[in-house]
Amino acid sequence: MYLHIGNNILCDDRDLIGIFDLDNLTASRESTEFLEQYEKKKNLVNIGGAFDLPKSLILIKKGEKDILYMSPITSSTLYKRSKNPTQNLL
């Protein structure tokens, strides 16, 4: 099954590692280092528009590469879509 994560991007649910809510992500040193690590490797992708604030992080495994997407879609909406396949076609 495929999950629409925003901006016409679909991911195979078998590649999905995790969906994280940015509102609940603490501004801890570990969180900052995690984001910086993906940014340095150029594996951090903001799929929102210029005026869309990211609301969730989606970690995907593509082959040997991990990609961290910043999505304007909330983690709760992504969760609902993953449970209801007809919602993935939006």
C-alpha positions as CSV (number, residue, x, y, z in Angstrom):
1,M,0.0,0.0,0.0
2,Y,1.1,3.5,-0.7
3,L,0.8,6.5,1.6
4,H,0.4,10.1,0.3
5,I,2.7,12.2,2.6
6,G,2.2,15.5,0.9
7,N,3.1,17.5,-2.3
8,N,2.1,14.5,-4.6
9,I,4.7,12.2,-2.9
10,L,3.7,8.6,-2.2
11,C,5.7,6.2,-0.1
12,D,5.4,2.5,0.0
13,D,4.3,1.6,3.6
14,R,6.9,-1.2,3.6
15,D,9.6,1.5,3.4
16,L,8.1,3.5,6.3
17,I,10.1,3.6,9.5
18,G,8.2,6.2,11.4
19,I,6.0,9.2,11.5
20,F,6.8,11.9,14.1
21,D,4.8,14.9,15.2
22,L,6.9,18.1,15.1
23,D,4.7,19.7,17.8
24,N,5.7,17.0,20.3
25,L,9.3,16.8,19.3
26,T,11.3,18.5,22.0
27,A,14.0,21.0,21.3
28,S,16.5,18.7,23.0
29,R,20.1,18.3,21.9
30,E,19.4,14.8,20.6
31,S,16.5,16.0,18.4
32,T,18.7,18.8,17.0
33,E,21.6,16.5,16.3
34,F,19.2,14.0,14.6
35,L,17.9,16.7,12.2
36,E,21.4,18.1,11.6
37,Q,22.7,14.6,10.8
38,Y,20.1,14.2,8.0
39,E,20.6,17.7,6.8
40,K,24.4,17.2,6.5
41,K,23.9,14.0,4.5
42,K,21.3,15.9,2.3
43,N,18.7,13.4,3.3
44,L,16.3,15.9,4.8
45,V,13.6,17.0,2.4
46,N,11.0,19.7,3.0
47,I,8.0,18.7,0.8
48,G,5.9,21.7,1.9
49,G,5.5,24.9,0.0
50,A,7.3,28.1,0.8
51,F,4.5,29.1,3.1
52,D,3.6,25.7,4.6
53,L,5.1,25.0,8.0
54,P,6.2,21.4,8.5
55,K,4.0,19.5,11.0
56,S,5.4,16.0,10.8
57,L,8.6,14.1,10.0
58,I,8.4,10.9,8.0
59,L,11.4,8.6,8.0
60,I,11.6,6.3,4.9
61,K,14.1,3.6,4.1
62,K,14.9,3.6,0.3
63,G,17.4,0.8,-0.4
64,E,20.5,1.7,1.7
65,K,19.5,5.3,2.2
66,D,17.3,6.8,4.9
67,I,15.3,9.9,3.9
68,L,13.6,12.2,6.4
69,Y,10.7,14.1,4.9
70,M,9.3,17.3,6.5
71,S,5.6,17.3,5.6
72,P,2.9,20.0,6.1
73,I,0.4,17.1,6.9
74,T,-0.1,16.3,10.5
75,S,1.0,13.0,11.9
76,S,-2.6,12.2,13.0
77,T,-3.9,12.7,9.4
78,L,-1.1,10.5,8.0
79,Y,-2.0,7.8,10.6
80,K,-5.6,7.9,9.5
81,R,-4.6,7.6,5.9
82,S,-2.5,4.6,6.7
83,K,-5.5,2.9,8.3
84,N,-8.0,3.9,5.5
85,P,-6.4,3.1,2.0
86,T,-9.1,5.1,0.2
87,Q,-7.7,8.3,1.8
88,N,-4.3,7.7,0.2
89,L,-5.6,8.8,-3.2
90,L,-6.1,12.5,-2.1
